[in-house]
């Protein structure tokens, strides 16, 4: 079966998600019900399952978004994107949705969708095979070695290059949140922590980010989802 590769316009996706997320501002909703809402809304456009995960690794009440793409499920024609809403909060205890929470949700969901759709494109182009050109770290610290080998994977460099560029493009050119030329991103900071700013992997990622920012500028119609080629 031949697949098309869906380009996600970050502006369109952000505005679509923001429209329904911001309607929750001021409401109290349990994490369990919030996950149901996320799943219902996201499934209008994306093959997604949303799961609730509890953790003690975050401060009480804090939350974050995790995501993955499963090429096996994609090949089988099933919902291949899994989003984890991870929180240190009781599943049945209401959570107040503030403007800050809603804004973070809209941004984070947009970024993970951009990231995971890039993985979908990669695997479909390889007929669902793993990337064989993996990065090998020689770092002596096991934790840093593991982080470098994950982040240095060419697939991850491309995917992070897409979502970091999307965040910057939204903030800089659409929402006027920042007027700074330097790109600020939690994911970019993760690369700096693992490799430093002068490492070849970091430089490669930065180049991808710049290419993708220009790509978003050139292809932003701001109206509808489109299919077209991404920069390589």
Secondary structure as GFF3:
##gff-version 3
##sequence-region A 1 232
A	DSSP	alpha_helix	10	21	.	.	.	ID=ss1
A	DSSP	three_ten_helix	22	24	.	.	.	ID=ss2
A	DSSP	beta_strand	28	30	.	.	.	ID=ss3
A	DSSP	alpha_helix	31	42	.	.	.	ID=ss4
A	DSSP	beta_strand	48	54	.	.	.	ID=ss5
A	DSSP	beta_strand	63	69	.	.	.	ID=ss6
A	DSSP	alpha_helix	71	75	.	.	.	ID=ss7
A	DSSP	beta_strand	81	87	.	.	.	ID=ss8
A	DSSP	beta_strand	94	96	.	.	.	ID=ss9
A	DSSP	alpha_helix	99	125	.	.	.	ID=ss10
A	DSSP	alpha_helix	142	151	.	.	.	ID=ss11
A	DSSP	alpha_helix	154	169	.	.	.	ID=ss12
A	DSSP	pi_helix	170	174	.	.	.	ID=ss13
A	DSSP	alpha_helix	186	195	.	.	.	ID=ss14
A	DSSP	alpha_helix	200	219	.	.	.	ID=ss15
###
